[in-house]
């Protein structure tokens, strides 16, 4: 009997549906099971006493489904230890090199909410060559087998020739040593001319991230060139050219920065995007007033609860309108890219940070991890390296007990270090948006409405009603 002792997973979440039905979601497995109203009492009894025989005729099938999908686990299974182990395996792998390369601190836009401190500083050939040497060393000496690279700024397309030069060199190293390579471009989209668009494939760029702050009348009030020259029409024309030239070979992600001015504009914006392409992935983020010019913008920012409520409406609409990217939330075994051993963000002057926030934050806000040497090695600040290496969200008592931890892993480490650390930004750990109950419930419910409800049977049981367990 002891070998069959079971317990309820600590990461189970129940989302209420209409008419008393429910969805049971497990954040450690990313699995989802529908339970009809008639089986709700059985569900409660099974989860409370998982080792006992179920009370209803159909309940054994429900119990088996709960076991198969990780809602019920062996009594001896330590889920927290498992999560900690998976995190360490992921973060200390030397097979992946994750690079964010900020080519310049300059930008052709002058957005009122921008938090970056813009300067006319551009990456030199010397710094470019040091990065190329770093990549080569990581491949030949440390066994890296996959490279993920992001071109960043400022505005990276002010440095197209540098992108071309570095891409050719890095792709040459990857081809020579049979290393996988993928690059993404984070751009405002204005400088994507026809010639550069035609080069995207040979530059290894497989995804593009662009910001459009709603329909034209809203976007052009906030995202304009210096001199308040509007940008919406040019950006949309460029995106249409990318999709026409590359179709689904290059993924397009559109970010909407939300504040009080455009918060209700996403419905007409989605209507416009439908005429463009449903294959683009759309997401949105709140405008914050953390630094830079953003300080004068704080009165326009949404509060956390306001943004969460708008998020629910947004993602429900996104699912219903058939846009790509609507997926069931799944666990992440890293808090962020900076959690990786081989994750670095490099600024135009060759200063190395653990994540891009160090590059974009005001000078002195986040300490550098080190600097690039001529040989392509990193001269580390040992104290900063140790601080990053010792970060563990499970050391925080609140995080360790949280049902949403597998989706979040404690959020941004920069904001999670103790308040008495030498990091000026340190404060209480901010949960990722996905780990906020209202938004997560909305995502799960919207996913079920689109992909799962058609499979539930008339009896309201869980039979055949489980959509893919991983989104």
C-alpha positions as CSV (number, residue, x, y, z in Angstrom):
1,X,0.0,0.0,0.0
2,X,2.8,2.4,0.9
3,X,4.2,2.1,-2.6
4,X,0.9,3.5,-4.0
5,X,0.6,6.4,-1.6
6,X,-0.3,9.6,-3.5
7,X,-0.7,13.3,-2.8
8,X,-2.1,16.2,-4.6
9,X,0.4,18.3,-6.5
10,X,1.2,21.6,-4.9
11,X,1.0,23.3,-8.3
12,X,-2.7,22.6,-9.0
13,X,-5.0,25.5,-9.9
14,X,-8.7,25.4,-10.5
15,X,-10.4,27.8,-12.9
16,X,-14.1,28.2,-12.5
17,X,-16.3,28.1,-15.7
18,X,-19.9,28.8,-16.2
19,X,-22.6,26.4,-14.9
20,X,-20.3,25.0,-12.3
21,X,-17.8,23.3,-14.7
22,X,-14.1,23.8,-14.0
23,X,-10.7,23.5,-15.6
24,X,-7.9,22.0,-13.5
25,X,-4.4,23.3,-14.5
26,X,-1.0,22.1,-13.3
27,X,1.7,24.7,-13.6
28,X,4.6,22.2,-13.2
29,X,3.4,20.1,-16.1
30,X,1.5,22.7,-18.1
31,X,-1.4,20.2,-18.3
32,X,-5.1,20.9,-18.4
33,X,-8.2,18.8,-17.6
34,X,-11.9,19.8,-17.9
35,X,-14.2,18.6,-15.2
36,X,-18.0,18.9,-15.6
37,X,-20.3,20.1,-12.9
38,X,-21.5,16.5,-12.1
39,X,-17.9,15.5,-11.3
40,X,-16.9,18.5,-9.2
41,X,-17.7,16.7,-5.9
42,X,-15.6,13.7,-7.0
43,X,-12.7,16.0,-8.0
44,X,-12.7,17.5,-4.6
45,X,-12.6,14.1,-2.9
46,X,-9.9,12.7,-5.2
47,X,-7.6,15.7,-4.7
48,X,-8.2,15.6,-0.9
49,X,-7.7,11.8,-0.6
50,X,-5.8,10.8,-3.8
51,X,-4.9,7.3,-2.5
52,X,-8.5,6.3,-1.7
53,X,-10.9,4.7,-4.2
54,X,-13.0,7.4,-6.0
55,X,-16.6,7.8,-4.8
56,X,-18.4,7.9,-8.2
57,X,-18.9,5.5,-11.1
58,X,-17.1,7.8,-13.6
59,X,-14.5,9.0,-11.1
60,X,-11.9,6.3,-11.7
61,X,-11.4,7.6,-15.2
62,X,-11.0,11.2,-13.8
63,X,-8.6,10.0,-11.2
64,X,-6.5,8.2,-13.8
65,X,-6.4,11.3,-15.9
66,X,-5.3,13.4,-13.0
67,X,-2.5,11.0,-12.3
68,X,-1.4,10.9,-15.9
69,X,-1.2,14.7,-16.1
70,X,0.6,15.3,-12.9
71,X,-2.2,16.6,-10.7
72,X,-1.7,13.7,-8.4
73,X,1.9,12.5,-7.7
74,X,3.6,9.9,-5.5
75,X,3.9,10.9,-1.9
76,X,7.7,10.6,-2.1
77,X,8.0,13.0,-5.0
78,X,9.5,16.3,-3.9
79,X,8.2,18.8,-6.5
80,X,10.2,21.7,-5.2
81,X,13.4,19.7,-5.4
82,X,12.5,18.6,-8.9
83,X,11.9,22.2,-9.9
84,X,15.1,23.4,-8.4
85,X,17.0,20.6,-10.1
86,X,15.5,21.4,-13.5
87,X,16.4,25.0,-13.0
88,X,20.1,24.1,-12.3
89,X,20.3,21.7,-15.3
90,X,18.9,24.4,-17.6
91,X,20.9,27.4,-16.3
92,X,24.3,25.6,-16.1
93,X,24.2,24.0,-19.5
94,X,27.2,25.1,-21.7
95,X,25.6,23.9,-24.9
96,X,23.6,27.2,-25.6
97,X,25.1,30.7,-26.0
98,X,22.5,33.4,-25.6
99,X,23.7,36.9,-26.7
100,X,22.0,40.2,-26.8
101,X,24.1,42.7,-28.8
102,X,23.2,46.4,-28.4
103,X,24.8,48.0,-31.4
104,X,24.1,51.6,-30.5
105,X,22.7,53.8,-27.8
106,X,21.3,56.1,-30.5
107,X,17.7,56.0,-31.9
108,X,15.9,57.6,-34.7
109,X,12.7,57.8,-32.6
110,X,11.9,60.1,-29.7
111,X,9.1,58.3,-27.8
112,X,7.9,60.2,-24.7
113,X,7.8,57.1,-22.5
114,X,11.3,55.7,-23.4
115,X,13.4,54.8,-20.4
116,X,16.7,54.5,-22.3
117,X,19.4,57.2,-22.1
118,X,20.2,57.8,-25.7
119,X,23.7,58.7,-26.9
120,X,25.4,58.8,-30.3
121,X,27.5,55.8,-29.5
122,X,27.9,53.0,-32.1
123,X,29.7,49.7,-31.9
124,X,33.2,49.9,-33.4
125,X,34.8,47.2,-35.6
126,X,37.2,46.5,-32.7
127,X,34.3,45.6,-30.3
128,X,32.6,43.6,-33.1
129,X,35.7,41.5,-33.6
130,X,35.9,40.9,-29.8
131,X,32.4,39.6,-29.8
132,X,33.1,37.4,-32.8
133,X,36.2,36.0,-31.0
134,X,34.0,35.3,-27.9
135,X,31.6,33.3,-30.1
136,X,34.4,31.4,-31.7
137,X,36.0,30.6,-28.3
138,X,32.7,29.4,-26.9
139,X,32.2,27.1,-29.8
140,X,35.7,25.6,-30.0
141,X,36.8,25.6,-26.4
142,X,33.5,25.3,-24.4
143,X,31.4,23.1,-26.6
144,X,28.5,25.5,-27.5
145,X,26.2,23.8,-30.0
146,X,23.4,26.4,-30.4
147,X,23.6,30.2,-30.5
148,X,20.6,32.5,-30.0
149,X,21.4,36.1,-30.8
150,X,19.4,39.3,-30.6
151,X,20.2,42.5,-32.3
152,X,19.3,45.4,-30.0
153,X,19.8,49.1,-29.4
154,X,18.9,51.9,-29.3
155,X,17.8,51.2,-32.8
156,X,19.9,48.4,-34.3
157,X,19.0,49.2,-37.9
158,X,21.1,52.4,-37.6
159,X,24.0,49.9,-37.8
160,X,23.0,47.6,-40.7
161,X,26.6,47.3,-42.0
162,X,27.7,46.0,-38.5
163,X,24.8,43.5,-38.6
164,X,26.0,42.3,-42.0
165,X,29.6,42.1,-41.0
166,X,29.1,40.2,-37.7
167,X,26.4,37.9,-39.1
168,X,28.7,36.7,-41.9
169,X,31.5,36.1,-39.4
170,X,29.4,34.3,-36.8
171,X,27.4,32.3,-39.4
172,X,30.7,31.2,-40.9
173,X,31.9,29.9,-37.5
174,X,28.6,28.1,-37.0
175,X,28.7,26.5,-40.4
176,X,32.3,25.4,-39.9
177,X,31.6,23.7,-36.6
178,X,28.0,22.5,-37.3
179,X,26.5,24.8,-34.7
180,X,22.8,25.8,-34.9
181,X,22.2,29.5,-35.1
182,X,19.1,31.7,-34.8
183,X,18.9,35.5,-34.6
184,X,16.1,37.9,-33.8
185,X,15.9,41.6,-34.5
186,X,14.3,44.0,-32.0
187,X,13.6,47.2,-34.0
188,X,11.1,50.0,-34.3
189,X,10.7,48.8,-37.9
190,X,11.2,52.2,-39.6
191,X,14.5,51.5,-41.3
192,X,13.7,48.1,-42.7
193,X,14.1,49.0,-46.3
194,X,13.6,46.7,-49.3
195,X,17.3,45.8,-49.6
196,X,17.7,44.8,-46.0
197,X,14.4,42.8,-46.0
198,X,15.8,40.8,-48.9
199,X,18.9,40.0,-46.8
200,X,17.1,38.7,-43.7
201,X,17.4,35.0,-44.6
202,X,21.1,35.1,-45.4
203,X,21.7,37.1,-42.2
204,X,20.1,34.2,-40.2
205,X,17.3,36.4,-38.8
206,X,14.3,34.2,-38.1
207,X,12.1,36.6,-36.1
208,X,11.5,40.3,-35.8
209,X,10.0,42.2,-32.8
210,X,8.4,45.5,-33.6
211,X,6.3,47.8,-31.5
212,X,3.0,49.3,-32.8
213,X,1.1,51.2,-30.1
214,X,-2.4,50.6,-31.5
215,X,-4.0,52.0,-34.6
216,X,-2.3,54.8,-36.5
217,X,-4.0,57.7,-34.6
218,X,-2.7,56.3,-31.3
219,X,0.7,55.0,-32.4
220,X,1.7,58.2,-34.1
221,X,1.1,60.2,-30.9
222,X,3.7,58.2,-29.0
223,X,6.1,56.6,-31.4
224,X,7.4,59.2,-33.8
225,X,10.7,60.2,-35.3
226,X,12.7,63.2,-33.9
227,X,10.7,66.2,-35.0
228,X,7.4,64.3,-34.3
229,X,7.4,62.8,-37.8
230,X,4.8,60.0,-37.8
231,X,6.0,56.4,-38.3
232,X,3.0,54.1,-38.4
233,X,2.5,53.9,-42.2
234,X,6.1,53.2,-43.0
235,X,6.4,50.5,-40.3
236,X,3.3,48.7,-41.5
237,X,4.4,48.9,-45.1
238,X,7.8,47.3,-44.1
239,X,6.1,44.5,-42.1
240,X,3.8,43.8,-45.1
241,X,6.9,43.6,-47.3
242,X,8.6,41.1,-44.8
243,X,5.5,38.8,-44.8
244,X,5.2,39.0,-48.6
245,X,8.9,38.2,-49.1
246,X,9.4,35.6,-46.4
247,X,5.9,34.4,-45.5
248,X,6.1,32.1,-42.5
249,X,9.9,31.7,-42.7
250,X,10.3,34.8,-40.5
251,X,8.1,35.2,-37.5
252,X,6.8,38.7,-36.6
253,X,6.0,39.7,-33.1
254,X,4.1,42.9,-32.5
255,X,4.3,44.5,-29.0
256,X,1.7,47.1,-27.9
257,X,2.8,49.4,-25.1
258,X,-0.3,50.1,-23.1
259,X,-1.1,53.2,-21.1
260,X,-4.3,55.2,-20.3
261,X,-4.3,56.8,-23.7
262,X,-4.5,53.7,-25.9
263,X,-5.8,51.0,-23.4
264,X,-9.1,50.6,-25.3
265,X,-7.6,50.8,-28.8
266,X,-6.6,47.2,-29.2
267,X,-10.0,46.0,-30.5
268,X,-9.8,48.3,-33.6
269,X,-6.1,47.5,-33.9
270,X,-6.8,43.8,-34.1
271,X,-9.3,44.5,-36.8
272,X,-6.6,46.2,-38.8
273,X,-4.1,43.4,-38.1
274,X,-6.6,40.8,-39.4
275,X,-6.5,42.5,-42.7
276,X,-2.8,42.3,-42.6
277,X,-2.0,38.8,-41.3
278,X,-3.3,36.6,-38.4
279,X,0.1,34.9,-38.4
280,X,1.8,37.7,-36.5
281,X,2.2,37.2,-32.8
282,X,0.7,40.0,-30.7
283,X,1.4,40.8,-27.1
284,X,1.3,43.8,-24.9
285,X,3.1,45.3,-22.0
286,X,2.4,48.2,-19.6
287,X,4.2,51.5,-20.0
288,X,6.2,52.1,-16.8
289,X,8.0,55.2,-15.5
290,X,11.2,53.7,-14.1
291,X,13.8,56.1,-15.6
292,X,14.8,58.5,-18.3
293,X,12.1,60.4,-20.1
294,X,9.5,58.0,-18.7
295,X,9.5,59.8,-15.4
296,X,7.4,62.6,-16.8
297,X,5.0,60.0,-18.2
298,X,4.0,58.4,-14.9
299,X,0.5,59.9,-14.8
300,X,-0.4,58.0,-18.0
301,X,0.7,54.6,-16.6
302,X,-1.8,51.9,-15.6
303,X,-1.8,50.5,-12.1
304,X,-1.0,46.8,-11.7
305,X,-4.6,45.8,-11.2
306,X,-5.8,47.9,-14.1
307,X,-3.3,46.3,-16.4
308,X,-4.2,42.8,-15.2
309,X,-7.9,43.4,-16.0
310,X,-7.1,44.8,-19.4
311,X,-4.8,41.8,-20.1
312,X,-7.7,39.4,-19.5
313,X,-9.8,41.2,-22.1
314,X,-7.0,41.5,-24.5
315,X,-6.0,37.8,-24.6
316,X,-9.6,36.6,-24.7
317,X,-10.1,38.8,-27.8
318,X,-6.8,37.6,-29.3
319,X,-7.8,34.0,-29.0
320,X,-11.3,34.6,-30.4
321,X,-9.9,36.5,-33.4
322,X,-7.7,33.6,-34.3
323,X,-4.3,35.2,-34.0
324,X,-1.1,33.1,-33.6
325,X,0.5,32.9,-30.2
326,X,-2.5,31.8,-28.2
327,X,-1.1,29.0,-26.2
328,X,-1.6,27.2,-23.0
329,X,0.9,28.6,-20.4
330,X,3.7,26.1,-19.9
331,X,6.5,25.9,-17.2
332,X,9.7,27.6,-17.6
333,X,12.8,26.3,-15.8
334,X,14.6,29.7,-16.0
335,X,13.6,32.9,-14.5
336,X,14.8,34.8,-17.5
337,X,17.5,34.6,-20.2
338,X,20.0,36.1,-17.8
339,X,19.6,33.0,-15.6
340,X,21.7,31.0,-18.1
341,X,25.4,30.5,-17.5
342,X,26.1,31.5,-21.1
343,X,23.8,34.5,-21.4
344,X,25.4,37.9,-22.0
345,X,24.2,41.3,-23.1
346,X,26.9,43.5,-24.6
347,X,26.7,47.2,-25.1
348,X,28.3,49.2,-28.0
349,X,31.5,49.8,-26.0
350,X,32.1,46.2,-25.1
351,X,30.8,46.3,-21.6
352,X,29.2,43.0,-20.6
353,X,26.0,42.6,-18.5
354,X,24.0,39.6,-17.5
355,X,20.8,40.9,-19.2
356,X,19.6,43.7,-21.4
357,X,18.3,45.7,-18.5
358,X,21.8,46.5,-17.6
359,X,22.4,48.0,-21.0
360,X,19.2,50.0,-21.2
361,X,18.9,51.2,-17.6
362,X,20.4,54.5,-16.5
363,X,24.2,54.4,-16.0
364,X,25.1,53.0,-12.6
365,X,21.7,51.4,-12.0
366,X,23.0,47.8,-12.7
367,X,26.6,46.8,-12.3
368,X,28.4,45.3,-15.3
369,X,29.3,41.7,-15.3
370,X,32.7,42.5,-16.9
371,X,34.3,43.7,-20.1
372,X,35.4,42.0,-23.3
373,X,39.1,41.6,-23.8
374,X,41.0,41.7,-27.2
375,X,41.2,37.9,-27.1
376,X,37.4,37.5,-26.9
377,X,37.3,36.5,-23.2
378,X,35.3,38.2,-20.5
379,X,37.2,39.9,-17.7
380,X,34.7,39.3,-14.9
381,X,33.8,41.3,-11.9
382,X,34.0,38.3,-9.6
383,X,31.6,39.6,-7.0
384,X,28.9,40.4,-9.6
385,X,29.4,36.9,-11.3
386,X,29.0,35.2,-7.9
387,X,25.9,37.2,-7.1
388,X,24.2,36.1,-10.4
389,X,25.3,32.5,-9.9
390,X,23.9,32.3,-6.4
391,X,20.5,33.6,-7.4
392,X,17.7,31.1,-6.5
393,X,14.1,32.1,-6.4
394,X,13.4,29.2,-4.1
395,X,15.4,31.0,-1.4
396,X,12.5,33.4,-1.2
397,X,9.9,32.0,1.2
398,X,7.0,33.6,-0.7
399,X,8.2,32.2,-4.1
400,X,8.9,28.7,-2.6
401,X,5.2,28.4,-1.6
402,X,3.7,29.9,-4.7
403,X,1.5,27.7,-7.0
404,X,2.7,29.8,-10.0
405,X,6.4,29.3,-9.4
406,X,7.0,26.9,-12.4
407,X,5.7,29.6,-14.7
408,X,7.8,32.4,-13.2
409,X,10.8,31.2,-11.3
410,X,10.8,34.3,-9.2
411,X,10.8,36.9,-12.0
412,X,13.7,39.2,-12.7
413,X,16.8,38.5,-10.5
414,X,17.8,42.2,-10.6
415,X,14.7,43.1,-8.7
416,X,14.9,40.1,-6.5
417,X,18.1,40.6,-4.7
418,X,17.8,41.6,-1.1
419,X,17.1,45.3,-0.5
420,X,20.3,45.7,1.3
421,X,22.4,44.6,-1.7
422,X,24.5,47.1,-3.7
423,X,22.0,46.9,-6.5
424,X,20.1,50.2,-6.5
425,X,17.0,48.7,-8.0
426,X,16.6,45.8,-5.5
427,X,13.1,45.4,-4.1
428,X,10.5,42.7,-3.5
429,X,10.5,40.1,-6.3
430,X,8.1,41.2,-9.0
431,X,5.9,38.3,-10.3
432,X,5.9,37.8,-14.1
433,X,2.6,38.7,-15.7
434,X,1.9,35.0,-16.4
435,X,2.0,34.3,-12.7
436,X,-0.8,36.7,-11.8
437,X,-4.1,34.8,-11.1
438,X,-6.4,37.0,-13.1
439,X,-4.3,36.9,-16.3
440,X,-3.5,33.2,-16.0
441,X,-7.2,32.3,-15.5
442,X,-8.1,34.4,-18.6
443,X,-5.4,32.7,-20.7
444,X,-6.5,29.2,-19.6
445,X,-10.2,30.0,-20.1
446,X,-9.6,31.6,-23.5
447,X,-7.5,28.6,-24.6
448,X,-10.2,26.2,-23.6
449,X,-12.9,28.1,-25.4
450,X,-10.9,28.0,-28.6
451,X,-9.3,24.5,-28.5
452,X,-10.9,22.4,-25.9
453,X,-14.6,23.0,-25.4
454,X,-15.6,21.2,-28.6
455,X,-14.2,18.0,-27.3
456,X,-16.1,17.9,-24.0
457,X,-18.9,15.4,-23.9
458,X,-22.5,16.1,-23.0
459,X,-22.3,14.4,-19.7
460,X,-19.8,16.9,-18.4
461,X,-17.2,14.3,-17.6
462,X,-13.5,14.7,-18.2
463,X,-13.5,12.0,-20.9
464,X,-11.8,13.1,-24.1
465,X,-11.8,16.7,-22.9
466,X,-8.1,17.3,-22.3
467,X,-6.5,19.6,-24.9
468,X,-2.7,19.3,-25.5
469,X,-1.0,19.4,-22.1
470,X,1.8,21.6,-23.5
471,X,0.8,24.8,-25.3
